[in-house]
Amino acid sequence: MGRMEHWAHRLYPKLPFDDVMDRIAQLGKKMAVSTYVKKLRLGMVAVDPQGRGEDEKENQEEEEDNAVRSVRSHFPPPARLFF
């Protein structure tokens, strides 16, 4: 129970434990959450060791590519040292 209380505090630091559990119960009743849990249980969603699904991996790759492009656009290419 202590681990769950610690997790709840990290999730919502300003709410008491009972209120966090109520909020989680409300969110768990939403269709999007229940559909995702069903897909997860049926093995239709691949999860990597860090807990990200396939959609999140694609989004992260796009964000990383955009970050690299942004950095490259702010800095000129290095000068050639050899001719």
HUUR-V730355 format. One record per helix or strand. SS is the DSSP state (H for helix, E for strand). FROM is the first residue (numbers start at 1). LEN is the number of residues. Records with the same first field share a line. If there is no record, write none. Layout:
BEGIN
SS->FROM-LEN ; FROM-LEN
END
This chain:
BEGIN
H->2-10 ; 17-12 ; 31-12 ; 54-21
END
